[in-house]
Amino acid sequence: MNHLVDALIVFVCVVGSALLGSHLRFVLPQHHLSDESTGVVKLATGLVATMAALVLGLLISSAKGSFDTMNSELLHSAAEIVRLDRVLAHYGPETQEIRSALKRTTEASIAVMSSGDPSQVATLSSPEAVARGEAFQRQVEALAPRDDAQRQLKARALQLVDDVLATRWLALLQQSGSIPIPLLVILVSWLAILFGTFGLFAPRNGTTMTALVMCALSTSGAIFLIMEMNTPLGGIVKLSFAPMRAQRSRPLKVATESDR
């Protein structure tokens, strides 16, 4: 919802700048709107338009890249959790308690990450969450293999635990986004300058005002998408947790000899 408010603020700023420019058209002396003056202003605003287009494209590309990266990490984490569960199942019935703890931890993490509440997401990096992860790792380390097969399974399980924890920390570090707010402020300032110039040289009628409003909606919508994709764990445009929920719903099953 905050991103919708931010996009609305951008829309108001851009449309207000266009209306201000339209008002100045009737206030400024006529020699300020001569062909020579118009040519200079168009050249200057052309430079600003080029910079704004480049920055807007780069921000959209960066936000989309961050969103896709986090989605890939989420899918990778879900696959690693499934692999870890199967390795523990192959180890033997003595891992039933560890697998139950893995399922409970996964359920709690999904509930927190899918809530969209930044304060809840922040708890995943709290000392208590770190202690729970280390306790789970110690449970796996405490396993006492009886033969070479179990020793290999234990080594694979420990490696998978390390991978799952590393992926989770990487996702938490990226969930806050990487686009600087001052850059967005400067971009909106450039857009306001452009729309102010459009209003200054455009005749005031329904067609031009409608076109300016539609363009303002488009630019504010682009800013909205950038901010949404930059925070993939919250908002309207957010990651799907269906793969992890599908993994969570899997019943615990001890591997049989035919599965090994």
C-alpha atoms as a printed R data frame, in Angstrom:
    type eleno elety resid chain resno      x       y       z
1   ATOM     1    CA   MET     A     1  0.000   0.000   0.000
2   ATOM     2    CA   ASN     A     2  2.892   2.397   0.711
3   ATOM     3    CA   HIS     A     3  4.091   1.969  -2.854
4   ATOM     4    CA   LEU     A     4  0.650   2.954  -4.150
5   ATOM     5    CA   VAL     A     5  0.855   6.105  -2.051
6   ATOM     6    CA   ASP     A     6  4.336   6.828  -3.407
7   ATOM     7    CA   ALA     A     7  3.113   6.338  -6.982
8   ATOM     8    CA   LEU     A     8  0.196   8.680  -6.285
9   ATOM     9    CA   ILE     A     9  2.623  11.307  -4.974
10  ATOM    10    CA   VAL     A    10  4.684  10.958  -8.159
11  ATOM    11    CA   PHE     A    11  1.513  11.322 -10.258
12  ATOM    12    CA   VAL     A    12  0.468  14.455  -8.381
13  ATOM    13    CA   CYS     A    13  3.940  15.989  -8.723
14  ATOM    14    CA   VAL     A    14  4.121  15.293 -12.453
15  ATOM    15    CA   VAL     A    15  0.576  16.459 -13.227
16  ATOM    16    CA   GLY     A    16  1.025  19.501 -10.978
17  ATOM    17    CA   SER     A    17  4.185  20.404 -12.871
18  ATOM    18    CA   ALA     A    18  2.315  20.141 -16.179
19  ATOM    19    CA   LEU     A    19 -0.479  22.382 -14.865
20  ATOM    20    CA   LEU     A    20  2.078  24.886 -13.597
21  ATOM    21    CA   GLY     A    21  3.716  24.973 -17.017
22  ATOM    22    CA   SER     A    22  0.312  25.461 -18.653
23  ATOM    23    CA   HIS     A    23 -0.364  28.379 -16.294
24  ATOM    24    CA   LEU     A    24  3.013  29.966 -17.052
25  ATOM    25    CA   ARG     A    25  2.129  29.887 -20.758
26  ATOM    26    CA   PHE     A    26 -0.386  32.674 -20.126
27  ATOM    27    CA   VAL     A    27  1.755  34.558 -17.595
28  ATOM    28    CA   LEU     A    28  5.116  34.832 -19.310
29  ATOM    29    CA   PRO     A    29  5.750  37.614 -21.837
30  ATOM    30    CA   GLN     A    30  5.400  36.545 -25.447
31  ATOM    31    CA   HIS     A    31  9.103  36.935 -26.261
32  ATOM    32    CA   HIS     A    32  9.788  34.152 -23.752
33  ATOM    33    CA   LEU     A    33  7.761  31.856 -26.005
34  ATOM    34    CA   SER     A    34  9.373  32.904 -29.297
35  ATOM    35    CA   ASP     A    35 10.673  30.321 -31.745
36  ATOM    36    CA   GLU     A    36 14.252  30.917 -30.614
37  ATOM    37    CA   SER     A    37 13.357  30.445 -26.955
38  ATOM    38    CA   THR     A    38 11.249  27.389 -27.757
39  ATOM    39    CA   GLY     A    39 14.133  25.806 -29.671
40  ATOM    40    CA   VAL     A    40 16.572  26.262 -26.800
41  ATOM    41    CA   VAL     A    41 14.117  24.885 -24.240
42  ATOM    42    CA   LYS     A    42 13.356  21.873 -26.444
43  ATOM    43    CA   LEU     A    43 17.068  21.091 -26.781
44  ATOM    44    CA   ALA     A    44 17.556  21.318 -23.013
45  ATOM    45    CA   THR     A    45 14.513  19.189 -22.223
46  ATOM    46    CA   GLY     A    46 15.598  16.676 -24.871
47  ATOM    47    CA   LEU     A    47 18.769  16.104 -22.867
48  ATOM    48    CA   VAL     A    48 16.752  15.700 -19.659
49  ATOM    49    CA   ALA     A    49 14.326  13.334 -21.423
50  ATOM    50    CA   THR     A    50 17.218  11.175 -22.639
51  ATOM    51    CA   MET     A    51 18.733  10.947 -19.155
52  ATOM    52    CA   ALA     A    52 15.334  10.184 -17.596
53  ATOM    53    CA   ALA     A    53 14.622   7.452 -20.146
54  ATOM    54    CA   LEU     A    54 18.020   5.843 -19.568
55  ATOM    55    CA   VAL     A    55 17.706   5.926 -15.785
56  ATOM    56    CA   LEU     A    56 14.114   4.669 -15.880
57  ATOM    57    CA   GLY     A    57 15.106   1.764 -18.109
58  ATOM    58    CA   LEU     A    58 18.079   0.904 -15.906
59  ATOM    59    CA   LEU     A    59 15.948   0.987 -12.753
60  ATOM    60    CA   ILE     A    60 13.307  -1.281 -14.273
61  ATOM    61    CA   SER     A    61 16.009  -3.689 -15.453
62  ATOM    62    CA   SER     A    62 17.698  -3.670 -12.040
63  ATOM    63    CA   ALA     A    63 14.431  -4.211 -10.146
64  ATOM    64    CA   LYS     A    64 13.385  -7.024 -12.500
65  ATOM    65    CA   GLY     A    65 16.806  -8.640 -12.123
66  ATOM    66    CA   SER     A    66 16.582  -8.512  -8.321
67  ATOM    67    CA   PHE     A    67 13.062  -9.958  -8.420
68  ATOM    68    CA   ASP     A    68 14.077 -12.817 -10.717
69  ATOM    69    CA   THR     A    69 17.193 -13.559  -8.659
70  ATOM    70    CA   MET     A    70 15.220 -13.828  -5.443
71  ATOM    71    CA   ASN     A    71 12.584 -15.981  -7.129
72  ATOM    72    CA   SER     A    72 15.340 -18.301  -8.374
73  ATOM    73    CA   GLU     A    73 16.820 -18.484  -4.879
74  ATOM    74    CA   LEU     A    74 13.405 -19.322  -3.441
75  ATOM    75    CA   LEU     A    75 12.965 -22.188  -5.916
76  ATOM    76    CA   HIS     A    76 16.515 -23.364  -5.214
77  ATOM    77    CA   SER     A    77 15.848 -23.294  -1.463
78  ATOM    78    CA   ALA     A    78 12.643 -25.320  -1.897
79  ATOM    79    CA   ALA     A    79 14.524 -27.917  -3.953
80  ATOM    80    CA   GLU     A    80 17.339 -28.097  -1.407
81  ATOM    81    CA   ILE     A    81 14.873 -28.613   1.448
82  ATOM    82    CA   VAL     A    82 13.237 -31.483  -0.450
83  ATOM    83    CA   ARG     A    83 16.662 -33.035  -1.100
84  ATOM    84    CA   LEU     A    84 17.603 -32.632   2.563
85  ATOM    85    CA   ASP     A    85 14.371 -34.300   3.672
86  ATOM    86    CA   ARG     A    86 14.955 -37.236   1.325
87  ATOM    87    CA   VAL     A    87 18.584 -37.666   2.424
88  ATOM    88    CA   LEU     A    88 17.454 -37.754   6.060
89  ATOM    89    CA   ALA     A    89 14.712 -40.231   5.155
90  ATOM    90    CA   HIS     A    90 17.268 -42.500   3.474
91  ATOM    91    CA   TYR     A    91 19.464 -42.293   6.571
92  ATOM    92    CA   GLY     A    92 16.909 -44.149   8.654
93  ATOM    93    CA   PRO     A    93 14.028 -43.827  11.150
94  ATOM    94    CA   GLU     A    94 16.292 -42.139  13.715
95  ATOM    95    CA   THR     A    95 16.045 -38.908  11.706
96  ATOM    96    CA   GLN     A    96 12.256 -38.667  12.113
97  ATOM    97    CA   GLU     A    97 12.553 -36.005  14.810
98  ATOM    98    CA   ILE     A    98 15.013 -33.979  12.713
99  ATOM    99    CA   ARG     A    99 12.697 -34.150   9.700
100 ATOM   100    CA   SER     A   100  9.780 -32.990  11.849
101 ATOM   101    CA   ALA     A   101 11.881 -30.049  13.031
102 ATOM   102    CA   LEU     A   102 12.756 -29.251   9.402
103 ATOM   103    CA   LYS     A   103  9.088 -29.240   8.470
104 ATOM   104    CA   ARG     A   104  8.139 -26.982  11.399
105 ATOM   105    CA   THR     A   105 10.956 -24.559  10.610
106 ATOM   106    CA   THR     A   106  9.960 -24.439   6.944
107 ATOM   107    CA   GLU     A   107  6.314 -23.791   7.823
108 ATOM   108    CA   ALA     A   108  7.280 -20.935  10.159
109 ATOM   109    CA   SER     A   109  9.610 -19.378   7.578
110 ATOM   110    CA   ILE     A   110  6.960 -19.530   4.853
111 ATOM   111    CA   ALA     A   111  4.374 -17.913   7.142
112 ATOM   112    CA   VAL     A   112  6.745 -15.079   8.017
113 ATOM   113    CA   MET     A   113  8.050 -14.412   4.490
114 ATOM   114    CA   SER     A   114  4.601 -14.558   2.880
115 ATOM   115    CA   SER     A   115  3.102 -12.180   5.465
116 ATOM   116    CA   GLY     A   116  4.569  -9.137   3.706
117 ATOM   117    CA   ASP     A   117  5.241  -7.520   7.080
118 ATOM   118    CA   PRO     A   118  8.810  -6.107   7.182
119 ATOM   119    CA   SER     A   119  8.916  -6.357  10.971
120 ATOM   120    CA   GLN     A   120  8.131 -10.083  10.820
121 ATOM   121    CA   VAL     A   121 10.602 -10.700   7.994
122 ATOM   122    CA   ALA     A   122 13.278  -8.992  10.104
123 ATOM   123    CA   THR     A   123 12.805 -11.674  12.791
124 ATOM   124    CA   LEU     A   124 14.283 -14.256  10.393
125 ATOM   125    CA   SER     A   125 17.687 -12.642  10.908
126 ATOM   126    CA   SER     A   126 17.283 -12.223  14.667
127 ATOM   127    CA   PRO     A   127 19.624 -13.988  17.136
128 ATOM   128    CA   GLU     A   128 16.815 -16.394  18.013
129 ATOM   129    CA   ALA     A   129 16.412 -17.448  14.370
130 ATOM   130    CA   VAL     A   130 20.177 -17.885  14.046
131 ATOM   131    CA   ALA     A   131 20.196 -20.036  17.191
132 ATOM   132    CA   ARG     A   132 17.391 -22.230  15.796
133 ATOM   133    CA   GLY     A   133 19.337 -22.776  12.581
134 ATOM   134    CA   GLU     A   134 22.487 -23.682  14.487
135 ATOM   135    CA   ALA     A   135 20.517 -26.028  16.760
136 ATOM   136    CA   PHE     A   136 19.103 -27.826  13.727
137 ATOM   137    CA   GLN     A   137 22.595 -28.155  12.275
138 ATOM   138    CA   ARG     A   138 23.850 -29.610  15.564
139 ATOM   139    CA   GLN     A   139 21.039 -32.186  15.457
140 ATOM   140    CA   VAL     A   140 22.308 -33.389  12.097
141 ATOM   141    CA   GLU     A   141 25.917 -33.367  13.339
142 ATOM   142    CA   ALA     A   142 24.896 -35.473  16.343
143 ATOM   143    CA   LEU     A   143 23.827 -38.368  14.147
144 ATOM   144    CA   ALA     A   144 25.944 -41.490  14.749
145 ATOM   145    CA   PRO     A   145 26.408 -43.392  11.462
146 ATOM   146    CA   ARG     A   146 26.572 -47.179  11.710
147 ATOM   147    CA   ASP     A   147 28.103 -47.876   8.282
148 ATOM   148    CA   ASP     A   148 29.688 -46.178   5.277
149 ATOM   149    CA   ALA     A   149 26.334 -45.524   3.611
150 ATOM   150    CA   GLN     A   150 25.055 -43.572   6.605
151 ATOM   151    CA   ARG     A   151 28.336 -41.675   6.854
152 ATOM   152    CA   GLN     A   152 27.940 -40.562   3.246
153 ATOM   153    CA   LEU     A   153 24.302 -39.591   3.843
154 ATOM   154    CA   LYS     A   154 25.269 -37.590   6.926
155 ATOM   155    CA   ALA     A   155 27.951 -35.721   4.964
156 ATOM   156    CA   ARG     A   156 25.423 -34.926   2.197
157 ATOM   157    CA   ALA     A   157 22.860 -33.781   4.775
158 ATOM   158    CA   LEU     A   158 25.345 -31.403   6.421
159 ATOM   159    CA   GLN     A   159 26.273 -29.958   3.028
160 ATOM   160    CA   LEU     A   160 22.590 -29.427   2.195
161 ATOM   161    CA   VAL     A   161 21.997 -27.749   5.576
162 ATOM   162    CA   ASP     A   162 24.845 -25.334   4.816
163 ATOM   163    CA   ASP     A   163 23.379 -24.616   1.356
164 ATOM   164    CA   VAL     A   164 19.866 -23.998   2.722
165 ATOM   165    CA   LEU     A   165 21.120 -21.633   5.439
166 ATOM   166    CA   ALA     A   166 23.360 -19.764   2.975
167 ATOM   167    CA   THR     A   167 20.488 -19.353   0.492
168 ATOM   168    CA   ARG     A   168 18.201 -18.050   3.232
169 ATOM   169    CA   TRP     A   169 20.748 -15.461   4.372
170 ATOM   170    CA   LEU     A   170 21.298 -14.334   0.782
171 ATOM   171    CA   ALA     A   171 17.540 -13.934   0.270
172 ATOM   172    CA   LEU     A   172 17.210 -11.926   3.495
173 ATOM   173    CA   LEU     A   173 20.049  -9.621   2.456
174 ATOM   174    CA   GLN     A   174 18.382  -8.956  -0.908
175 ATOM   175    CA   GLN     A   175 14.781  -8.593   0.261
176 ATOM   176    CA   SER     A   176 15.130  -4.895   1.165
177 ATOM   177    CA   GLY     A   177 16.047  -3.926  -2.400
178 ATOM   178    CA   SER     A   178 19.055  -2.215  -3.901
179 ATOM   179    CA   ILE     A   179 17.705   0.921  -5.599
180 ATOM   180    CA   PRO     A   180 18.741   4.139  -3.813
181 ATOM   181    CA   ILE     A   181 15.857   6.414  -2.874
182 ATOM   182    CA   PRO     A   182 17.802   9.598  -3.845
183 ATOM   183    CA   LEU     A   183 18.046   8.219  -7.390
184 ATOM   184    CA   LEU     A   184 14.263   7.854  -7.534
185 ATOM   185    CA   VAL     A   185 13.845  11.399  -6.201
186 ATOM   186    CA   ILE     A   186 16.150  12.783  -8.891
187 ATOM   187    CA   LEU     A   187 14.281  10.805 -11.564
188 ATOM   188    CA   VAL     A   188 10.936  12.217 -10.412
189 ATOM   189    CA   SER     A   189 12.454  15.710 -10.490
190 ATOM   190    CA   TRP     A   190 13.517  15.184 -14.092
191 ATOM   191    CA   LEU     A   191 10.032  13.936 -14.983
192 ATOM   192    CA   ALA     A   192  8.501  17.001 -13.322
193 ATOM   193    CA   ILE     A   193 10.760  19.260 -15.406
194 ATOM   194    CA   LEU     A   194  9.737  17.441 -18.584
195 ATOM   195    CA   PHE     A   195  6.021  17.646 -17.871
196 ATOM   196    CA   GLY     A   196  6.344  21.271 -16.876
197 ATOM   197    CA   THR     A   197  7.865  21.958 -20.292
198 ATOM   198    CA   PHE     A   198  5.115  19.967 -21.997
199 ATOM   199    CA   GLY     A   199  2.501  22.079 -20.261
200 ATOM   200    CA   LEU     A   200  4.338  25.274 -21.129
201 ATOM   201    CA   PHE     A   201  4.292  24.722 -24.886
202 ATOM   202    CA   ALA     A   202  1.110  22.675 -25.291
203 ATOM   203    CA   PRO     A   203 -2.189  24.435 -26.013
204 ATOM   204    CA   ARG     A   204 -4.659  24.088 -23.174
205 ATOM   205    CA   ASN     A   205 -7.479  21.845 -24.405
206 ATOM   206    CA   GLY     A   206 -9.049  18.555 -23.486
207 ATOM   207    CA   THR     A   207 -6.933  16.482 -25.835
208 ATOM   208    CA   THR     A   208 -3.552  17.739 -24.622
209 ATOM   209    CA   MET     A   209 -4.568  17.617 -20.947
210 ATOM   210    CA   THR     A   210 -5.846  14.046 -21.345
211 ATOM   211    CA   ALA     A   211 -2.615  13.024 -23.075
212 ATOM   212    CA   LEU     A   212 -0.525  14.577 -20.294
213 ATOM   213    CA   VAL     A   213 -2.583  12.826 -17.601
214 ATOM   214    CA   MET     A   214 -2.235   9.459 -19.358
215 ATOM   215    CA   CYS     A   215  1.521   9.949 -19.695
216 ATOM   216    CA   ALA     A   216  1.704  10.884 -16.011
217 ATOM   217    CA   LEU     A   217 -0.189   7.687 -15.145
218 ATOM   218    CA   SER     A   218  2.268   5.673 -17.220
219 ATOM   219    CA   THR     A   219  5.347   7.153 -15.569
220 ATOM   220    CA   SER     A   220  3.942   6.828 -12.047
221 ATOM   221    CA   GLY     A   221  2.968   3.243 -12.878
222 ATOM   222    CA   ALA     A   222  6.556   2.556 -13.928
223 ATOM   223    CA   ILE     A   223  7.818   3.959 -10.621
224 ATOM   224    CA   PHE     A   224  5.268   1.778  -8.814
225 ATOM   225    CA   LEU     A   225  6.496  -1.360 -10.590
226 ATOM   226    CA   ILE     A   226 10.121  -0.499  -9.812
227 ATOM   227    CA   MET     A   227  9.403  -0.122  -6.102
228 ATOM   228    CA   GLU     A   228  7.235  -3.256  -5.998
229 ATOM   229    CA   MET     A   229  9.775  -5.498  -7.719
230 ATOM   230    CA   ASN     A   230 12.507  -4.000  -5.554
231 ATOM   231    CA   THR     A   231 10.784  -5.440  -2.450
232 ATOM   232    CA   PRO     A   232  9.764  -8.952  -3.590
233 ATOM   233    CA   LEU     A   233  8.630 -10.185  -0.148
234 ATOM   234    CA   GLY     A   234  5.880  -7.587   0.260
235 ATOM   235    CA   GLY     A   235  3.382  -5.492  -1.656
236 ATOM   236    CA   ILE     A   236  1.163  -6.388  -4.591
237 ATOM   237    CA   VAL     A   237  3.883  -7.747  -6.896
238 ATOM   238    CA   LYS     A   238  5.591 -10.356  -4.733
239 ATOM   239    CA   LEU     A   239  7.094 -13.799  -4.945
240 ATOM   240    CA   SER     A   240  4.988 -16.934  -5.031
241 ATOM   241    CA   PHE     A   241  5.601 -19.353  -2.183
242 ATOM   242    CA   ALA     A   242  3.684 -22.180  -3.875
243 ATOM   243    CA   PRO     A   243  6.811 -24.356  -4.370
244 ATOM   244    CA   MET     A   244  7.690 -24.181  -0.673
245 ATOM   245    CA   ARG     A   245  4.074 -24.744   0.369
246 ATOM   246    CA   ALA     A   246  3.960 -27.808  -1.879
247 ATOM   247    CA   GLN     A   247  7.088 -29.116  -0.185
248 ATOM   248    CA   ARG     A   248  5.642 -28.375   3.243
249 ATOM   249    CA   SER     A   249  2.500 -30.400   2.511
250 ATOM   250    CA   ARG     A   250  4.511 -33.539   1.715
251 ATOM   251    CA   PRO     A   251  3.874 -36.231   4.351
252 ATOM   252    CA   LEU     A   252  6.847 -37.539   6.292
253 ATOM   253    CA   LYS     A   253  7.787 -40.975   5.015
254 ATOM   254    CA   VAL     A   254 10.636 -43.244   5.972
255 ATOM   255    CA   ALA     A   255 12.567 -44.454   2.941
256 ATOM   256    CA   THR     A   256 12.336 -48.172   2.250
257 ATOM   257    CA   GLU     A   257 15.078 -50.395   0.926
258 ATOM   258    CA   SER     A   258 13.653 -50.109  -2.591
259 ATOM   259    CA   ASP     A   259 13.975 -46.302  -2.421
260 ATOM   260    CA   ARG     A   260 17.639 -46.400  -1.496
